């Protein structure tokens, strides 16, 4: 049985993770995503602080190959104690 998905793979897919700004969140998120994606191109990682500077949002645009790959990335991100939200 094939899982239904709205995406056609491979495709460009932005992964966003948020956490407190007082840690190296970008390094943590990149390390987690690299477990599942062999090539993260330069310029595909963007960091944006919240308005009050307490939180940081990291967005990494990847070439996603399957729903299973995305599910595994999100599972690893949400399992990490420094990642508060993964979208």
C-alpha positions, 0 to 999 in steps of 0.5 A, a space after each residue: 500500500 502506498 501512502 498518499 502525499 500531496 508532493 511529487 518526489 523529489 522536490 524542494 522542501 523547506 524544513 523549519 525548526 524553532 528553539 531558544 536563541 541562546 544555543 547553537 540551534 542552527 548547528 543542531 538542526 543542520 546536524 540532524 538534517 544531515 543524517 537524512 540528506 547527503 547534500 545541504 547546499 550553501 545558502 539553503 540554511 536561513 536563521 531568523 530571530 524572533 522579535 524579542 530575540 528569545 527564540 530562533 527559527 532555522 529553515 533548511 531547504 532540502 531536496 526531499 526524496 520521499 515522505 519517509 525521509 521527511 517523517 524521519 527528519 521531523 521525528 529526529 527534530 522533535 525528539 531533540 530537547 533544544 528543538 521546541 517546534 518543527 514545521 
